[in-house]
Amino acid sequence: MNLNADNFYARWREKQRVVDALHEQNAVPAEKLLQAVWQHQRIQRDRLQTADGQPLRVLHPGFASAEGGPDFRGAVLQFADEKPVAGDVEIDLQPGGWRAHGHDRNPNFKNVILHVVWAVGVHASISRPNPSKLERHSEPIALPLENFLDAPVAELARALENESGLPENLRGKCSAPLRELNEAGLAELLHAAARVRFENKARTMLARAKNCGWEQTLWENLFRALGYKHNVWPMQNLAETKSRWTRDAASAFEIQARLLGVSGLLPDDLTRAQKTSGTFLRRAWDVWWRERDEFSNCILPRTVWKFHGLRPANHPQRRLALAAHWLASKNLTAQIEDWISSGMSGKKPPPSLHKIFQVERDEFWSWHWTFNSARLTKPQPLLGEGRVTDLAVNVVLPWLWIRAREGGNKKNLREAEQRFFAWPAAADNSVLKLARQRLLGTSSARILSGAARQQGLMQIVRDFCEHSNAVCADCPFPGLVRSWRAPVVI
């Protein structure tokens, strides 16, 4: 007899309970876990306080550094009511690590503005020392995370253990045993991994929902999805202040004006921008200039946005315009709930989710990519069908599934699972392209016929490839694949 894929994955996951137990016994997490917590912002972001009692708002956590120096580069933070500042973030378990590791004498750390630590002892100094003759760098403000995690340490260790960078090799040692699987066997394995990924996303949503509620959690994840990988955190911050800038807004245009203003994406040079955007920008400014003082303490600096490498259709200005239409509808959440409880199940997901998220026509954004772009020759949709797939498998279905599970709604629970595993494949991406070459020995996307298979392959990459090196040293996955399909001797 053969082990099925769920048992195979469960057998490997069973070993992780040892890690959980260690984390439970030792309340202090490893520094690597603390770095992952910061990178993925698994913290109660609306409650953060520095060691000296200042409220802290993380506008962007920065980018993990692969070239030495501080752990995160280019973070954007707001201390109390001060203007946002950009700089680096260093992660240490104890505040003393700043001097013990020589950061105070290393010029690469001169731009560090926040020292993220696990805890600050009652006798620890939280003041900034004066520079000495050794040209020591001032000790940055400390942020202890001990009381601000959004879940227990063991749960975070399990959820974040596989979140790391992607290796850049081609063929892996698991390629040969994976090629020996028939199509049904490969599909079973990928679906088992996809379920792990799906439930991980759902549990992250549950952790957030316990702090801010189900509907707010949905909006935050929708905004994150609109940010793609470069602008996830600016979008998250906008969603977190949604209740303020949507208050008393009467139309999609008014929400657009506020949202573009709060985002910091309205151009400063109004005269030049009007040459292409015409009356739209003038009207948006007529709304925004009257209200910007009211929203001054939640306006994002333009520096938190990344534009390099973005396709024109994915520009943040256009994505925020789309979000404004969703918010103006007032019933997006109800439509999504009706969609899952419609009774349509099984082999093909209903097409109505695209109708829920698509906007019929926007007077300006259907004809422009950005404020400065020329008018298009024909209108373009604000959301393509491919992007709806991303929203479905990464946001909508995990959110519906975990909400149904917590509410004891077995029908909706089954429905969400069925639609996830039946959903057509999403657009290809660099992670999938490399994984197909390295693990499956092919550059063809046809081998991943559905979104669940794509999700499963990405989970395997995170569970195994990202914990090995270029030559797959000490990676257990090739052996696990071989043992999974081998006959079990009774």
C-alpha positions as CSV (number, residue, x, y, z in Angstrom):
1,M,0.0,0.0,0.0
2,N,1.1,3.6,-0.5
3,L,0.8,6.6,1.8
4,N,-1.5,9.2,0.5
5,A,-0.3,12.8,0.0
6,D,-2.0,14.1,3.1
7,N,-0.3,11.5,5.3
8,F,3.0,12.2,3.6
9,Y,2.7,15.9,4.4
10,A,1.3,15.2,7.8
11,R,4.3,12.9,8.6
12,W,6.7,15.7,7.8
13,R,4.7,18.3,9.7
14,E,4.6,16.0,12.7
15,K,8.4,16.7,13.1
16,Q,7.7,20.4,13.5
17,R,5.9,19.8,16.7
18,V,9.3,19.4,18.4
19,V,10.1,23.0,17.3
20,D,6.8,24.2,18.7
21,A,7.4,22.6,22.0
22,L,10.8,24.2,22.3
23,H,9.3,27.6,21.5
24,E,6.7,27.1,24.1
25,Q,9.2,26.1,26.7
26,N,11.5,29.0,25.8
27,A,9.5,32.2,25.6
28,V,12.3,34.1,23.9
29,P,12.2,33.3,20.1
30,A,15.2,32.9,17.9
31,E,16.5,36.0,16.2
32,K,15.7,34.5,12.8
33,L,12.1,34.2,13.9
34,L,12.0,37.7,15.2
35,Q,13.3,38.9,11.8
36,A,10.5,36.9,10.1
37,V,7.9,38.4,12.5
38,W,9.1,41.9,11.5
39,Q,9.3,41.2,7.8
40,H,5.7,39.9,7.7
41,Q,4.5,42.3,10.4
42,R,2.9,39.6,12.6
43,I,2.4,42.2,15.3
44,Q,-0.4,44.3,16.6
45,R,0.4,47.2,14.5
46,D,-2.2,49.6,16.0
47,R,-0.8,49.2,19.5
48,L,3.0,49.6,19.0
49,Q,4.9,51.6,21.5
50,T,8.7,52.1,21.7
51,A,10.7,51.4,24.9
52,D,10.5,55.1,25.8
53,G,6.7,55.2,25.4
54,Q,6.2,56.7,21.9
55,P,3.4,55.4,19.7
56,L,4.9,53.9,16.6
57,R,3.4,53.5,13.1
58,V,5.1,51.2,10.6
59,L,4.4,52.6,7.2
60,H,6.8,50.2,5.6
61,P,8.9,47.6,7.4
62,G,11.7,47.9,4.8
63,F,13.4,45.3,2.6
64,A,15.4,42.3,4.0
65,S,19.1,43.0,3.3
66,A,21.1,40.2,1.6
67,E,24.3,42.2,1.5
68,G,25.2,42.6,5.2
69,G,24.6,45.6,7.3
70,P,21.2,46.3,9.0
71,D,18.6,43.5,8.7
72,F,16.1,45.7,6.8
73,R,16.8,48.7,4.5
74,G,14.5,51.6,3.6
75,A,11.9,51.2,6.3
76,V,9.5,54.2,6.8
77,L,8.3,54.9,10.3
78,Q,6.3,57.5,12.1
79,F,7.1,58.2,15.8
80,A,4.1,59.7,17.7
81,D,2.9,62.8,15.7
82,E,6.3,63.5,14.0
83,K,6.7,63.4,10.3
84,P,7.5,60.0,8.8
85,V,11.2,59.2,8.5
86,A,13.0,56.7,6.3
87,G,15.9,54.6,7.5
88,D,17.1,51.1,8.4
89,V,16.0,48.6,11.0
90,E,18.2,46.3,13.0
91,I,16.9,43.1,14.7
92,D,18.5,41.8,17.9
93,L,17.1,39.8,20.8
94,Q,18.5,42.1,23.5
95,P,19.1,45.9,23.4
96,G,22.8,45.2,24.4
97,G,23.3,43.6,21.0
98,W,23.7,47.1,19.5
99,R,27.1,47.6,21.2
100,A,28.0,43.9,21.6
101,H,27.8,43.4,17.8
102,G,29.8,46.5,17.1
103,H,26.9,48.3,15.3
104,D,27.7,51.5,17.2
105,R,31.1,51.6,15.4
106,N,30.1,50.3,12.0
107,P,29.3,53.0,9.4
108,N,27.0,50.6,7.6
109,F,24.6,51.1,10.6
110,K,24.6,54.9,10.7
111,N,21.1,55.1,9.1
112,V,19.4,52.7,11.6
113,I,16.4,54.5,13.1
114,L,14.8,51.6,15.0
115,H,16.3,48.7,17.0
116,V,13.7,45.9,17.2
117,V,14.3,43.7,20.2
118,W,12.4,41.0,22.0
119,A,12.3,42.7,25.4
120,V,13.9,45.6,27.3
121,G,14.9,44.8,30.9
122,V,13.7,47.0,33.7
123,H,17.3,48.2,34.3
124,A,18.2,48.6,30.6
125,S,19.0,52.1,29.3
126,I,16.7,53.4,26.7
127,S,18.4,56.7,26.2
128,R,20.6,57.5,23.3
129,P,24.3,57.8,24.3
130,N,26.4,60.7,23.1
131,P,29.0,60.0,20.4
132,S,32.4,59.2,21.8
133,K,35.9,59.8,20.5
134,L,35.5,56.4,18.7
135,E,32.8,58.1,16.6
136,R,30.1,55.7,17.9
137,H,26.7,56.0,16.3
138,S,23.8,57.1,18.5
139,E,21.8,54.1,19.8
140,P,18.5,54.1,18.0
141,I,15.1,53.9,19.6
142,A,14.2,50.4,20.8
143,L,11.0,48.6,20.0
144,P,10.4,45.6,22.2
145,L,8.0,43.1,20.5
146,E,7.4,40.8,23.5
147,N,3.9,42.1,24.2
148,F,2.9,43.1,20.6
149,L,2.8,39.7,18.7
150,D,-0.5,38.9,17.0
151,A,-0.2,35.2,17.9
152,P,1.7,32.9,20.4
153,V,5.4,32.3,19.6
154,A,4.9,28.7,18.7
155,E,2.2,29.5,16.2
156,L,4.3,32.2,14.6
157,A,7.2,29.8,14.4
158,R,5.1,27.3,12.5
159,A,3.5,29.9,10.2
160,L,6.7,31.7,9.4
161,E,9.3,28.9,9.3
162,N,9.1,28.7,5.5
163,E,8.9,32.3,4.6
164,S,12.3,33.3,3.2
165,G,14.0,34.2,0.0
166,L,13.9,32.1,-3.2
167,P,17.1,30.3,-4.3
168,E,18.1,30.9,-7.9
169,N,19.3,27.5,-9.1
170,L,17.7,25.4,-11.8
171,R,17.5,21.7,-11.3
172,G,17.1,20.2,-7.9
173,K,17.8,16.7,-6.5
174,C,14.0,16.2,-6.2
175,S,13.5,16.6,-9.9
176,A,14.2,12.9,-10.7
177,P,11.8,11.4,-8.2
178,L,9.1,13.9,-9.0
179,R,9.4,13.0,-12.7
180,E,8.8,9.4,-11.8
181,L,5.3,10.3,-10.5
182,N,2.4,9.9,-12.8
183,E,0.0,12.8,-13.3
184,A,-2.4,11.7,-10.6
185,G,0.4,11.2,-8.1
186,L,1.8,14.6,-8.8
187,A,-1.6,16.2,-8.5
188,E,-2.2,14.5,-5.2
189,L,1.1,15.8,-3.8
190,L,0.6,19.3,-5.0
191,H,-2.9,19.5,-3.6
192,A,-1.7,18.3,-0.2
193,A,0.9,21.1,-0.2
194,A,-1.8,23.6,-1.5
195,R,-4.0,22.8,1.5
196,V,-1.2,23.7,3.8
197,R,-0.7,27.0,2.1
198,F,-4.4,27.7,2.0
199,E,-4.9,27.0,5.7
200,N,-1.8,29.1,6.6
201,K,-3.3,32.1,4.9
202,A,-6.6,31.5,6.7
203,R,-5.0,31.2,10.1
204,T,-3.1,34.5,9.5
205,M,-6.5,36.1,8.7
206,L,-8.0,34.7,11.9
207,A,-5.2,36.2,14.0
208,R,-5.9,39.6,12.5
209,A,-9.7,39.2,12.7
210,K,-9.4,38.7,16.5
211,N,-7.9,42.2,16.7
212,C,-10.0,44.2,14.2
213,G,-13.0,42.1,13.0
214,W,-13.8,40.0,10.0
215,E,-14.8,42.8,7.6
216,Q,-11.7,44.9,8.3
217,T,-9.5,41.9,7.8
218,L,-11.0,41.3,4.4
219,W,-10.4,44.9,3.4
220,E,-6.8,44.8,4.5
221,N,-6.1,41.7,2.6
222,L,-7.8,43.0,-0.6
223,F,-5.7,46.2,-0.4
224,R,-2.6,44.1,0.1
225,A,-3.4,42.1,-3.0
226,L,-3.8,45.3,-5.0
227,G,-0.3,46.3,-3.8
228,Y,1.4,43.3,-5.5
229,K,4.8,42.5,-4.0
230,H,6.3,46.0,-4.1
231,N,3.5,48.0,-2.5
232,V,1.9,45.6,0.0
233,W,2.7,47.7,3.1
234,P,1.6,51.1,1.8
235,M,-1.7,49.4,0.8
236,Q,-2.0,47.8,4.2
237,N,-1.5,51.1,6.0
238,L,-4.2,52.7,3.9
239,A,-6.6,49.9,4.7
240,E,-5.9,50.3,8.4
241,T,-7.0,54.0,8.3
242,K,-10.0,53.2,6.1
243,S,-12.7,54.1,8.6
244,R,-11.3,57.7,8.8
245,W,-11.0,58.6,5.1
246,T,-14.3,56.9,4.0
247,R,-16.3,58.7,6.6
248,D,-19.2,60.7,5.0
249,A,-17.9,60.1,1.5
250,A,-20.8,60.2,-0.9
251,S,-19.4,58.8,-4.2
252,A,-16.6,56.8,-5.7
253,F,-15.0,60.0,-7.0
254,E,-14.9,61.6,-3.5
255,I,-13.3,58.4,-2.1
256,Q,-10.8,58.5,-4.9
257,A,-9.8,62.0,-4.1
258,R,-9.4,61.3,-0.4
259,L,-7.6,58.0,-1.0
260,L,-5.2,59.5,-3.6
261,G,-4.6,62.4,-1.2
262,V,-4.0,60.2,1.9
263,S,-1.7,57.9,-0.1
264,G,0.5,60.9,-1.0
265,L,0.1,60.0,-4.8
266,L,-1.6,63.3,-5.9
267,P,1.1,65.2,-7.8
268,D,2.6,68.3,-6.2
269,D,3.0,70.1,-9.5
270,L,-0.7,70.5,-10.4
271,T,-0.1,72.6,-13.4
272,R,2.1,70.1,-15.2
273,A,0.0,67.1,-14.3
274,Q,-3.1,68.8,-15.7
275,K,-1.7,68.8,-19.2
276,T,-2.5,65.1,-19.4
277,S,-5.2,64.5,-16.8
278,G,-7.2,67.7,-17.4
279,T,-10.2,68.4,-15.4
280,F,-10.1,65.1,-13.4
281,L,-7.1,66.2,-11.4
282,R,-8.4,69.7,-10.9
283,R,-11.7,68.3,-9.5
284,A,-9.8,65.8,-7.3
285,W,-7.7,68.7,-5.8
286,D,-10.9,70.7,-5.3
287,V,-12.1,67.9,-3.0
288,W,-8.7,67.2,-1.3
289,W,-7.4,70.6,-0.5
290,R,-10.5,71.3,1.7
291,E,-10.0,68.1,3.7
292,R,-6.2,67.4,3.8
293,D,-5.7,69.1,7.2
294,E,-8.3,66.8,8.7
295,F,-6.4,63.8,7.5
296,S,-2.9,65.2,7.9
297,N,-1.7,62.6,10.5
298,C,-2.5,59.6,8.3
299,I,-1.0,60.9,5.0
300,L,1.7,58.6,3.6
301,P,4.9,60.0,2.3
302,R,5.4,59.3,-1.4
303,T,8.7,57.6,-0.6
304,V,6.9,54.5,0.7
305,W,5.7,53.6,-2.8
306,K,7.8,51.6,-5.3
307,F,7.3,52.1,-9.0
308,H,10.2,50.4,-10.6
309,G,9.3,47.4,-12.6
310,L,5.6,47.9,-12.4
311,R,3.4,47.4,-15.5
312,P,1.3,50.5,-16.3
313,A,-1.9,48.7,-15.5
314,N,-0.6,48.0,-12.0
315,H,0.3,51.5,-11.0
316,P,-0.9,52.3,-7.4
317,Q,-2.9,55.3,-8.6
318,R,-5.0,53.1,-10.8
319,R,-5.4,50.3,-8.2
320,L,-6.5,52.8,-5.6
321,A,-9.1,54.1,-8.0
322,L,-10.4,50.6,-8.3
323,A,-10.5,50.2,-4.5
324,A,-12.5,53.4,-4.3
325,H,-15.2,51.9,-6.5
326,W,-15.4,48.8,-4.2
327,L,-15.8,51.0,-1.1
328,A,-18.4,53.1,-2.8
329,S,-20.6,50.1,-3.5
330,K,-21.2,49.7,0.3
331,N,-22.0,46.0,0.0
332,L,-18.9,44.3,-1.3
333,T,-18.7,42.0,1.8
334,A,-22.4,41.0,1.5
335,Q,-21.9,40.2,-2.2
336,I,-19.0,37.9,-1.4
337,E,-20.9,36.2,1.3
338,D,-23.9,35.7,-1.1
339,W,-21.5,34.3,-3.7
340,I,-20.2,31.5,-1.5
341,S,-23.6,30.6,-0.2
342,S,-25.2,30.5,-3.7
343,G,-25.3,26.7,-3.8
344,M,-23.2,26.4,-6.9
345,S,-20.4,23.9,-6.1
346,G,-17.9,21.5,-7.3
347,K,-16.2,21.3,-10.6
348,K,-16.2,24.9,-12.0
349,P,-16.4,28.1,-10.0
350,P,-19.2,30.5,-10.8
351,P,-18.1,33.5,-13.0
352,S,-19.9,36.0,-10.8
353,L,-16.9,36.8,-8.6
354,H,-15.4,38.7,-11.5
355,K,-18.6,40.7,-11.8
356,I,-18.4,41.5,-8.1
357,F,-14.9,43.0,-8.4
358,Q,-15.0,44.5,-11.8
359,V,-16.0,48.1,-12.4
360,E,-18.2,48.9,-15.4
361,R,-16.5,52.1,-16.4
362,D,-14.5,54.9,-14.7
363,E,-14.7,58.3,-16.4
364,F,-10.9,58.8,-16.1
365,W,-9.1,55.6,-15.1
366,S,-10.7,53.5,-17.9
367,W,-8.8,55.7,-20.3
368,H,-5.5,56.3,-18.4
369,W,-2.8,54.3,-16.8
370,T,-1.6,57.2,-14.5
371,F,-2.2,60.9,-14.1
372,N,0.6,61.6,-16.6
373,S,-0.2,59.1,-19.3
374,A,-1.9,60.0,-22.6
375,R,-5.5,59.0,-23.2
376,L,-5.8,55.4,-24.4
377,T,-7.4,54.7,-27.8
378,K,-9.9,52.3,-26.2
379,P,-11.0,51.8,-22.6
380,Q,-9.2,49.2,-20.4
381,P,-10.8,47.3,-17.5
382,L,-9.6,48.3,-14.1
383,L,-9.3,44.6,-13.2
384,G,-8.5,41.7,-15.4
385,E,-9.8,38.2,-15.0
386,G,-6.4,36.9,-14.1
387,R,-6.2,39.3,-11.2
388,V,-9.6,38.0,-9.9
389,T,-8.0,34.5,-9.6
390,D,-5.3,36.0,-7.4
391,L,-7.9,37.7,-5.3
392,A,-9.9,34.4,-5.1
393,V,-7.2,32.0,-4.0
394,N,-5.2,34.4,-1.8
395,V,-7.9,36.4,-0.1
396,V,-11.5,35.6,-0.7
397,L,-11.6,31.8,-0.4
398,P,-9.2,31.6,2.6
399,W,-11.3,34.4,4.3
400,L,-14.6,32.7,3.6
401,W,-13.2,29.3,4.7
402,I,-11.8,30.4,8.1
403,R,-14.9,32.4,8.8
404,A,-17.1,29.4,8.0
405,R,-14.9,27.2,10.2
406,E,-15.0,29.5,13.1
407,G,-18.8,30.0,12.7
408,G,-19.5,26.3,12.3
409,N,-20.9,26.7,8.8
410,K,-20.0,23.3,7.2
411,K,-21.7,24.0,3.9
412,N,-19.7,27.2,3.3
413,L,-16.6,25.5,4.5
414,R,-17.0,22.7,1.9
415,E,-17.9,25.2,-0.7
416,A,-14.8,27.3,-0.2
417,E,-12.6,24.2,-0.4
418,Q,-14.2,22.9,-3.5
419,R,-13.9,26.2,-5.3
420,F,-10.3,26.6,-4.3
421,F,-9.3,23.2,-5.7
422,A,-11.4,23.7,-8.9
423,W,-10.2,27.2,-9.6
424,P,-8.4,27.7,-13.0
425,A,-4.7,28.6,-13.0
426,A,-3.5,32.1,-12.2
427,A,-1.1,34.1,-14.3
428,D,2.5,32.7,-14.3
429,N,5.2,34.3,-12.3
430,S,8.9,34.1,-11.6
431,V,8.6,31.8,-8.6
432,L,6.6,29.3,-10.6
433,K,8.9,29.5,-13.6
434,L,11.9,28.7,-11.5
435,A,10.2,26.0,-9.5
436,R,9.0,24.2,-12.6
437,Q,12.5,24.1,-14.0
438,R,14.2,23.2,-10.7
439,L,11.6,20.7,-9.3
440,L,9.6,19.4,-12.3
441,G,12.3,19.7,-15.0
442,T,10.1,21.6,-17.4
443,S,9.6,25.2,-18.5
444,S,6.0,24.6,-19.6
445,A,3.2,26.1,-17.6
446,R,0.7,23.5,-18.8
447,I,1.8,21.0,-16.1
448,L,0.2,23.2,-13.5
449,S,-3.4,23.0,-14.8
450,G,-5.1,24.7,-11.8
451,A,-4.5,27.4,-9.2
452,A,-4.3,24.8,-6.4
453,R,-1.4,23.1,-8.2
454,Q,0.4,26.4,-8.5
455,Q,-0.2,27.2,-4.9
456,G,1.1,23.7,-3.9
457,L,4.3,24.1,-5.9
458,M,5.0,27.5,-4.2
459,Q,4.4,25.9,-0.8
460,I,6.9,23.1,-1.5
461,V,9.4,25.7,-2.6
462,R,9.0,27.5,0.8
463,D,8.9,24.3,2.8
464,F,12.0,22.8,1.3
465,C,13.9,24.7,-1.4
466,E,14.3,27.9,0.6
467,H,15.8,25.9,3.5
468,S,18.6,24.4,1.4
469,N,21.3,25.8,-0.9
470,A,22.2,25.8,-4.6
471,V,23.1,22.1,-4.5
472,C,20.1,21.0,-2.3
473,A,22.4,20.2,0.6
474,D,20.6,18.3,3.4
475,C,17.2,18.8,1.8
476,P,14.9,16.0,2.9
477,F,12.3,16.4,0.1
478,P,13.9,14.1,-2.5
479,G,14.0,11.3,0.0
480,L,10.5,12.0,1.2
481,V,9.1,11.8,-2.3
482,R,10.8,8.5,-2.9
483,S,9.6,7.0,0.4
484,W,6.1,8.3,-0.2
485,R,5.6,6.2,-3.3
486,A,7.6,3.2,-2.1
487,P,5.5,0.2,-0.9
488,V,5.1,0.0,2.9
489,V,6.3,-3.4,4.3
490,I,3.8,-4.8,6.8
